[in-house]
Amino acid sequence: MTTGPDLLDDASPVSAADAPSATLGGDSKRSVEQLALLLFITVPFLALVAAVPLAWGWGVSWLDLGLMVVMYYIGCHGITIGFHRYFTHGSFKAKRPLRIVLAVMGSMAVEGPLVRWVADHRKHHKFSDAEGDPHSPWRFGDTVPALMKGLWWAHIGWMFDEEQTPQHKYAPDLIKDPALRRISRQFVLWTIVSLAIPPVVGGLVTMSWWGAFTAFFWGSLVRVALLHHVTWSINSICHAVGKRPFKSRDRSGNVWWLAVLSCGESWHNLHHADPTSARHGVLRGQVDSSARLIRWFELAGWAYDVRWPQRSRLDARRVSAPGGSGSAEAA
């Protein structure tokens, strides 16, 4: 598995062993970031539960929905393009401005500090659906009760387990980069910024406290809760069900109805068959907005050395002969 992006030329990197932790709590689960994450998992989830009755005839405007959608896809692409395809797997190289922007965008998804996210995901790929995987839904066995328990574990329970992925082992390249280490340690700050943008915009546009409140409810709380559960569904649902047109050593599957909301991440089978590929939706009709944006970044000169899928690699990983379940798209 190829991991890690290119180091910044002017970052004055130091060895991972000598660098300070990239999270305020180090490898400890009982840290400032974990307490903040617990808070911002619980509160947005309660907001999501309240969303339907609140929206029934009042309490939502086109501005609120617009802010929710825009902020959702900023955070979603920050995770899928930045935290996942770039920082975790090195699917492309990025110029410094794009590198910093992706780190901040991903941090605004409120899914934990950059370095901790990357370390956990690299460990997941090393032990995918086997002993050592931080969030496999098959952790407790193959029976229906065991799978139900495993789905809950893979979806949310694993984040509060006492076992912690060692950052210096799984993300040394990011820890050595001062800029990324700083952004990772500023997780709480970027969480506050992410939650503050919608009410500030809503309040200024409507010039009312009510406009600020409804924008906060929809653009901050509901948006974060929805993004959380879509992201976590990749860990849980996409490792339990879905089509598997490509060979992989785990149970990763494609779940089509999550594709748009997950920005292309739910084409999960190809990702585990070819982790460094910049495109996950490689079969005809598989929408992958993250891959589209990476292509635009490449055309603009912001991204380079992009690892686009090659037809020979795709054909070698097919379960059946090419054409059996749609034509593959190669660069």
Contacts in CASP RR format, 6 or more apart in sequence:
PFRMAT RR
TARGET T0000
AUTHOR 0000-0000-0000
METHOD contacts of the structure
MODEL  1
MTTGPDLLDDASPVSAADAPSATLGGDSKRSVEQLALLLFITVPFLALVA
AVPLAWGWGVSWLDLGLMVVMYYIGCHGITIGFHRYFTHGSFKAKRPLRI
VLAVMGSMAVEGPLVRWVADHRKHHKFSDAEGDPHSPWRFGDTVPALMKG
LWWAHIGWMFDEEQTPQHKYAPDLIKDPALRRISRQFVLWTIVSLAIPPV
VGGLVTMSWWGAFTAFFWGSLVRVALLHHVTWSINSICHAVGKRPFKSRD
RSGNVWWLAVLSCGESWHNLHHADPTSARHGVLRGQVDSSARLIRWFELA
GWAYDVRWPQRSRLDARRVSAPGGSGSAEAA
1 89 0 8 1.000
1 122 0 8 1.000
1 125 0 8 1.000
1 126 0 8 1.000
1 275 0 8 1.000
1 276 0 8 1.000
2 89 0 8 1.000
2 90 0 8 1.000
2 275 0 8 1.000
2 276 0 8 1.000
3 88 0 8 1.000
3 89 0 8 1.000
3 90 0 8 1.000
3 122 0 8 1.000
3 173 0 8 1.000
4 87 0 8 1.000
4 88 0 8 1.000
4 89 0 8 1.000
4 90 0 8 1.000
4 118 0 8 1.000
4 173 0 8 1.000
4 174 0 8 1.000
5 86 0 8 1.000
5 87 0 8 1.000
5 90 0 8 1.000
5 93 0 8 1.000
5 94 0 8 1.000
5 99 0 8 1.000
5 173 0 8 1.000
6 93 0 8 1.000
6 94 0 8 1.000
7 13 0 8 1.000
7 173 0 8 1.000
7 176 0 8 1.000
7 177 0 8 1.000
8 96 0 8 1.000
8 99 0 8 1.000
8 177 0 8 1.000
8 179 0 8 1.000
9 96 0 8 1.000
10 96 0 8 1.000
11 176 0 8 1.000
11 177 0 8 1.000
11 178 0 8 1.000
11 179 0 8 1.000
12 178 0 8 1.000
13 176 0 8 1.000
13 177 0 8 1.000
13 178 0 8 1.000
14 176 0 8 1.000
15 176 0 8 1.000
16 168 0 8 1.000
16 172 0 8 1.000
16 173 0 8 1.000
16 175 0 8 1.000
16 176 0 8 1.000
17 168 0 8 1.000
19 175 0 8 1.000
19 176 0 8 1.000
19 181 0 8 1.000
20 181 0 8 1.000
21 27 0 8 1.000
21 167 0 8 1.000
21 175 0 8 1.000
21 185 0 8 1.000
22 113 0 8 1.000
22 114 0 8 1.000
22 115 0 8 1.000
22 116 0 8 1.000
22 167 0 8 1.000
22 171 0 8 1.000
22 174 0 8 1.000
22 175 0 8 1.000
22 180 0 8 1.000
22 181 0 8 1.000
22 184 0 8 1.000
22 185 0 8 1.000
23 31 0 8 1.000
23 33 0 8 1.000
23 113 0 8 1.000
23 115 0 8 1.000
23 116 0 8 1.000
23 167 0 8 1.000
23 184 0 8 1.000
23 185 0 8 1.000
23 187 0 8 1.000
24 31 0 8 1.000
24 32 0 8 1.000
24 33 0 8 1.000
24 185 0 8 1.000
24 187 0 8 1.000
24 188 0 8 1.000
25 31 0 8 1.000
25 32 0 8 1.000
25 33 0 8 1.000
26 167 0 8 1.000
27 164 0 8 1.000
27 165 0 8 1.000
27 166 0 8 1.000
27 167 0 8 1.000
28 34 0 8 1.000
28 164 0 8 1.000
29 160 0 8 1.000
29 161 0 8 1.000
29 162 0 8 1.000
29 164 0 8 1.000
32 188 0 8 1.000
33 112 0 8 1.000
33 113 0 8 1.000
33 116 0 8 1.000
33 187 0 8 1.000
33 188 0 8 1.000
34 160 0 8 1.000
36 187 0 8 1.000
36 188 0 8 1.000
36 191 0 8 1.000
37 110 0 8 1.000
37 111 0 8 1.000
37 112 0 8 1.000
37 159 0 8 1.000
38 160 0 8 1.000
40 110 0 8 1.000
40 191 0 8 1.000
40 195 0 8 1.000
40 224 0 8 1.000
41 156 0 8 1.000
41 159 0 8 1.000
41 228 0 8 1.000
43 221 0 8 1.000
44 110 0 8 1.000
44 220 0 8 1.000
44 221 0 8 1.000
44 222 0 8 1.000
44 223 0 8 1.000
44 224 0 8 1.000
44 225 0 8 1.000
44 228 0 8 1.000
45 225 0 8 1.000
45 228 0 8 1.000
47 217 0 8 1.000
47 221 0 8 1.000
47 222 0 8 1.000
47 225 0 8 1.000
48 221 0 8 1.000
48 222 0 8 1.000
48 225 0 8 1.000
48 226 0 8 1.000
48 229 0 8 1.000
51 217 0 8 1.000
51 218 0 8 1.000
51 222 0 8 1.000
54 60 0 8 1.000
54 217 0 8 1.000
59 214 0 8 1.000
59 217 0 8 1.000
60 214 0 8 1.000
60 218 0 8 1.000
61 211 0 8 1.000
61 214 0 8 1.000
63 202 0 8 1.000
63 205 0 8 1.000
63 206 0 8 1.000
63 211 0 8 1.000
63 215 0 8 1.000
64 198 0 8 1.000
64 202 0 8 1.000
64 211 0 8 1.000
64 214 0 8 1.000
64 215 0 8 1.000
64 217 0 8 1.000
64 218 0 8 1.000
64 219 0 8 1.000
65 218 0 8 1.000
67 197 0 8 1.000
67 198 0 8 1.000
67 201 0 8 1.000
67 202 0 8 1.000
67 215 0 8 1.000
67 218 0 8 1.000
67 219 0 8 1.000
67 223 0 8 1.000
68 198 0 8 1.000
68 218 0 8 1.000
68 219 0 8 1.000
68 222 0 8 1.000
68 223 0 8 1.000
71 108 0 8 1.000
71 194 0 8 1.000
71 197 0 8 1.000
71 198 0 8 1.000
71 219 0 8 1.000
71 220 0 8 1.000
71 223 0 8 1.000
72 219 0 8 1.000
72 223 0 8 1.000
72 226 0 8 1.000
72 227 0 8 1.000
73 263 0 8 1.000
73 289 0 8 1.000
74 105 0 8 1.000
74 108 0 8 1.000
75 105 0 8 1.000
75 106 0 8 1.000
75 108 0 8 1.000
75 109 0 8 1.000
75 194 0 8 1.000
75 227 0 8 1.000
76 109 0 8 1.000
76 227 0 8 1.000
76 230 0 8 1.000
76 231 0 8 1.000
76 261 0 8 1.000
76 262 0 8 1.000
76 263 0 8 1.000
77 105 0 8 1.000
77 263 0 8 1.000
77 289 0 8 1.000
77 290 0 8 1.000
77 293 0 8 1.000
78 102 0 8 1.000
78 105 0 8 1.000
78 106 0 8 1.000
78 108 0 8 1.000
78 109 0 8 1.000
79 106 0 8 1.000
79 109 0 8 1.000
79 111 0 8 1.000
79 117 0 8 1.000
79 227 0 8 1.000
79 231 0 8 1.000
79 263 0 8 1.000
80 262 0 8 1.000
80 263 0 8 1.000
80 264 0 8 1.000
80 265 0 8 1.000
80 290 0 8 1.000
81 102 0 8 1.000
81 263 0 8 1.000
81 290 0 8 1.000
81 293 0 8 1.000
81 294 0 8 1.000
82 102 0 8 1.000
82 103 0 8 1.000
82 105 0 8 1.000
82 106 0 8 1.000
83 102 0 8 1.000
83 106 0 8 1.000
83 109 0 8 1.000
83 111 0 8 1.000
83 114 0 8 1.000
83 117 0 8 1.000
83 118 0 8 1.000
83 121 0 8 1.000
84 121 0 8 1.000
84 265 0 8 1.000
85 91 0 8 1.000
85 92 0 8 1.000
85 278 0 8 1.000
85 290 0 8 1.000
85 294 0 8 1.000
86 92 0 8 1.000
86 94 0 8 1.000
86 99 0 8 1.000
86 102 0 8 1.000
87 102 0 8 1.000
87 103 0 8 1.000
87 114 0 8 1.000
87 118 0 8 1.000
87 174 0 8 1.000
87 180 0 8 1.000
88 117 0 8 1.000
88 118 0 8 1.000
88 121 0 8 1.000
88 122 0 8 1.000
89 275 0 8 1.000
89 276 0 8 1.000
90 276 0 8 1.000
90 307 0 8 1.000
91 276 0 8 1.000
91 277 0 8 1.000
91 278 0 8 1.000
91 294 0 8 1.000
91 306 0 8 1.000
91 307 0 8 1.000
92 278 0 8 1.000
92 294 0 8 1.000
92 297 0 8 1.000
92 298 0 8 1.000
92 303 0 8 1.000
92 304 0 8 1.000
92 305 0 8 1.000
92 306 0 8 1.000
92 307 0 8 1.000
93 303 0 8 1.000
93 304 0 8 1.000
93 305 0 8 1.000
94 102 0 8 1.000
94 297 0 8 1.000
94 302 0 8 1.000
94 303 0 8 1.000
94 304 0 8 1.000
95 301 0 8 1.000
95 302 0 8 1.000
95 303 0 8 1.000
95 304 0 8 1.000
97 302 0 8 1.000
98 297 0 8 1.000
98 302 0 8 1.000
98 303 0 8 1.000
99 179 0 8 1.000
99 180 0 8 1.000
100 179 0 8 1.000
100 183 0 8 1.000
103 114 0 8 1.000
103 179 0 8 1.000
103 180 0 8 1.000
103 183 0 8 1.000
103 184 0 8 1.000
104 183 0 8 1.000
104 190 0 8 1.000
106 114 0 8 1.000
107 113 0 8 1.000
107 114 0 8 1.000
107 183 0 8 1.000
107 184 0 8 1.000
107 186 0 8 1.000
107 187 0 8 1.000
107 190 0 8 1.000
107 191 0 8 1.000
107 194 0 8 1.000
108 190 0 8 1.000
108 191 0 8 1.000
108 193 0 8 1.000
108 194 0 8 1.000
109 194 0 8 1.000
109 224 0 8 1.000
109 227 0 8 1.000
109 231 0 8 1.000
110 191 0 8 1.000
110 194 0 8 1.000
110 195 0 8 1.000
110 224 0 8 1.000
110 227 0 8 1.000
110 228 0 8 1.000
111 117 0 8 1.000
111 227 0 8 1.000
111 228 0 8 1.000
111 231 0 8 1.000
112 187 0 8 1.000
113 184 0 8 1.000
113 185 0 8 1.000
113 187 0 8 1.000
114 174 0 8 1.000
114 180 0 8 1.000
114 183 0 8 1.000
114 184 0 8 1.000
114 187 0 8 1.000
115 167 0 8 1.000
115 171 0 8 1.000
115 174 0 8 1.000
115 175 0 8 1.000
115 180 0 8 1.000
115 181 0 8 1.000
115 184 0 8 1.000
116 165 0 8 1.000
116 167 0 8 1.000
116 184 0 8 1.000
118 170 0 8 1.000
118 171 0 8 1.000
118 174 0 8 1.000
119 165 0 8 1.000
119 166 0 8 1.000
119 167 0 8 1.000
119 169 0 8 1.000
119 170 0 8 1.000
119 171 0 8 1.000
120 134 0 8 1.000
120 135 0 8 1.000
120 165 0 8 1.000
120 170 0 8 1.000
122 170 0 8 1.000
122 171 0 8 1.000
123 132 0 8 1.000
123 133 0 8 1.000
123 134 0 8 1.000
123 165 0 8 1.000
123 170 0 8 1.000
124 133 0 8 1.000
124 134 0 8 1.000
124 135 0 8 1.000
124 235 0 8 1.000
125 272 0 8 1.000
125 275 0 8 1.000
127 133 0 8 1.000
128 136 0 8 1.000
128 248 0 8 1.000
128 249 0 8 1.000
128 250 0 8 1.000
128 252 0 8 1.000
128 272 0 8 1.000
129 136 0 8 1.000
129 138 0 8 1.000
129 239 0 8 1.000
129 250 0 8 1.000
129 251 0 8 1.000
129 252 0 8 1.000
130 136 0 8 1.000
130 250 0 8 1.000
133 139 0 8 1.000
134 158 0 8 1.000
134 161 0 8 1.000
134 163 0 8 1.000
134 165 0 8 1.000
135 153 0 8 1.000
135 154 0 8 1.000
135 158 0 8 1.000
135 235 0 8 1.000
135 236 0 8 1.000
136 150 0 8 1.000
136 154 0 8 1.000
136 239 0 8 1.000
136 250 0 8 1.000
137 147 0 8 1.000
137 150 0 8 1.000
137 151 0 8 1.000
137 153 0 8 1.000
137 154 0 8 1.000
137 155 0 8 1.000
137 235 0 8 1.000
137 236 0 8 1.000
137 239 0 8 1.000
137 240 0 8 1.000
138 147 0 8 1.000
138 150 0 8 1.000
138 239 0 8 1.000
138 240 0 8 1.000
138 251 0 8 1.000
139 150 0 8 1.000
139 153 0 8 1.000
139 154 0 8 1.000
140 146 0 8 1.000
140 147 0 8 1.000
140 149 0 8 1.000
140 150 0 8 1.000
140 153 0 8 1.000
141 147 0 8 1.000
141 150 0 8 1.000
147 240 0 8 1.000
150 236 0 8 1.000
151 236 0 8 1.000
151 237 0 8 1.000
151 240 0 8 1.000
152 236 0 8 1.000
154 232 0 8 1.000
154 235 0 8 1.000
154 236 0 8 1.000
154 239 0 8 1.000
154 240 0 8 1.000
155 229 0 8 1.000
155 232 0 8 1.000
155 233 0 8 1.000
155 235 0 8 1.000
155 236 0 8 1.000
156 232 0 8 1.000
158 235 0 8 1.000
167 175 0 8 1.000
168 175 0 8 1.000
174 180 0 8 1.000
174 181 0 8 1.000
174 184 0 8 1.000
175 181 0 8 1.000
183 190 0 8 1.000
194 220 0 8 1.000
194 224 0 8 1.000
195 216 0 8 1.000
195 220 0 8 1.000
195 221 0 8 1.000
195 224 0 8 1.000
196 220 0 8 1.000
197 220 0 8 1.000
198 215 0 8 1.000
198 216 0 8 1.000
198 218 0 8 1.000
198 219 0 8 1.000
198 220 0 8 1.000
198 223 0 8 1.000
199 211 0 8 1.000
199 212 0 8 1.000
199 213 0 8 1.000
199 215 0 8 1.000
199 216 0 8 1.000
199 220 0 8 1.000
200 212 0 8 1.000
201 215 0 8 1.000
202 211 0 8 1.000
202 212 0 8 1.000
202 214 0 8 1.000
202 215 0 8 1.000
203 209 0 8 1.000
203 211 0 8 1.000
203 212 0 8 1.000
203 215 0 8 1.000
205 211 0 8 1.000
206 212 0 8 1.000
226 261 0 8 1.000
230 258 0 8 1.000
230 261 0 8 1.000
230 262 0 8 1.000
231 262 0 8 1.000
231 265 0 8 1.000
233 255 0 8 1.000
233 258 0 8 1.000
233 262 0 8 1.000
233 266 0 8 1.000
234 258 0 8 1.000
234 262 0 8 1.000
234 265 0 8 1.000
234 266 0 8 1.000
234 268 0 8 1.000
237 255 0 8 1.000
237 258 0 8 1.000
238 252 0 8 1.000
238 253 0 8 1.000
238 254 0 8 1.000
238 255 0 8 1.000
238 258 0 8 1.000
238 266 0 8 1.000
238 268 0 8 1.000
239 250 0 8 1.000
239 251 0 8 1.000
239 252 0 8 1.000
239 253 0 8 1.000
239 268 0 8 1.000
240 251 0 8 1.000
241 253 0 8 1.000
241 255 0 8 1.000
242 253 0 8 1.000
242 254 0 8 1.000
242 255 0 8 1.000
242 269 0 8 1.000
243 253 0 8 1.000
243 254 0 8 1.000
243 269 0 8 1.000
243 325 0 8 1.000
244 251 0 8 1.000
244 252 0 8 1.000
244 253 0 8 1.000
244 254 0 8 1.000
244 269 0 8 1.000
244 319 0 8 1.000
245 254 0 8 1.000
245 269 0 8 1.000
245 270 0 8 1.000
245 283 0 8 1.000
245 318 0 8 1.000
245 319 0 8 1.000
245 320 0 8 1.000
245 324 0 8 1.000
245 325 0 8 1.000
246 269 0 8 1.000
246 270 0 8 1.000
246 273 0 8 1.000
246 274 0 8 1.000
246 314 0 8 1.000
246 317 0 8 1.000
246 318 0 8 1.000
246 319 0 8 1.000
247 273 0 8 1.000
247 317 0 8 1.000
247 318 0 8 1.000
247 319 0 8 1.000
248 269 0 8 1.000
248 272 0 8 1.000
248 273 0 8 1.000
249 272 0 8 1.000
250 272 0 8 1.000
252 268 0 8 1.000
252 269 0 8 1.000
252 271 0 8 1.000
252 272 0 8 1.000
252 273 0 8 1.000
253 268 0 8 1.000
253 269 0 8 1.000
254 266 0 8 1.000
254 267 0 8 1.000
254 268 0 8 1.000
254 269 0 8 1.000
254 270 0 8 1.000
254 286 0 8 1.000
255 266 0 8 1.000
255 268 0 8 1.000
256 266 0 8 1.000
256 286 0 8 1.000
257 266 0 8 1.000
258 265 0 8 1.000
258 266 0 8 1.000
259 266 0 8 1.000
259 267 0 8 1.000
259 281 0 8 1.000
259 286 0 8 1.000
259 287 0 8 1.000
259 288 0 8 1.000
260 287 0 8 1.000
260 289 0 8 1.000
263 288 0 8 1.000
263 289 0 8 1.000
263 290 0 8 1.000
264 280 0 8 1.000
264 281 0 8 1.000
264 286 0 8 1.000
264 287 0 8 1.000
264 288 0 8 1.000
264 289 0 8 1.000
264 290 0 8 1.000
264 291 0 8 1.000
265 271 0 8 1.000
265 280 0 8 1.000
265 290 0 8 1.000
267 280 0 8 1.000
267 281 0 8 1.000
267 282 0 8 1.000
267 283 0 8 1.000
267 286 0 8 1.000
267 288 0 8 1.000
268 280 0 8 1.000
270 277 0 8 1.000
270 280 0 8 1.000
270 281 0 8 1.000
270 282 0 8 1.000
270 283 0 8 1.000
270 309 0 8 1.000
270 314 0 8 1.000
270 317 0 8 1.000
271 277 0 8 1.000
271 280 0 8 1.000
273 317 0 8 1.000
274 309 0 8 1.000
274 313 0 8 1.000
274 314 0 8 1.000
274 317 0 8 1.000
276 307 0 8 1.000
277 307 0 8 1.000
277 308 0 8 1.000
277 309 0 8 1.000
278 291 0 8 1.000
278 294 0 8 1.000
278 306 0 8 1.000
278 307 0 8 1.000
278 308 0 8 1.000
278 309 0 8 1.000
279 288 0 8 1.000
279 291 0 8 1.000
279 294 0 8 1.000
279 308 0 8 1.000
279 309 0 8 1.000
279 329 0 8 1.000
279 331 0 8 1.000
280 286 0 8 1.000
280 288 0 8 1.000
280 290 0 8 1.000
280 291 0 8 1.000
281 287 0 8 1.000
281 288 0 8 1.000
281 291 0 8 1.000
281 329 0 8 1.000
282 309 0 8 1.000
282 314 0 8 1.000
282 328 0 8 1.000
282 329 0 8 1.000
282 330 0 8 1.000
283 325 0 8 1.000
283 326 0 8 1.000
283 327 0 8 1.000
283 328 0 8 1.000
283 329 0 8 1.000
284 326 0 8 1.000
284 327 0 8 1.000
284 328 0 8 1.000
284 329 0 8 1.000
294 303 0 8 1.000
294 306 0 8 1.000
295 306 0 8 1.000
297 303 0 8 1.000
298 304 0 8 1.000
298 306 0 8 1.000
306 331 0 8 1.000
308 330 0 8 1.000
308 331 0 8 1.000
309 328 0 8 1.000
309 329 0 8 1.000
309 330 0 8 1.000
309 331 0 8 1.000
310 330 0 8 1.000
310 331 0 8 1.000
311 328 0 8 1.000
311 330 0 8 1.000
314 322 0 8 1.000
314 328 0 8 1.000
314 330 0 8 1.000
315 322 0 8 1.000
315 328 0 8 1.000
318 324 0 8 1.000
318 328 0 8 1.000
322 328 0 8 1.000
END
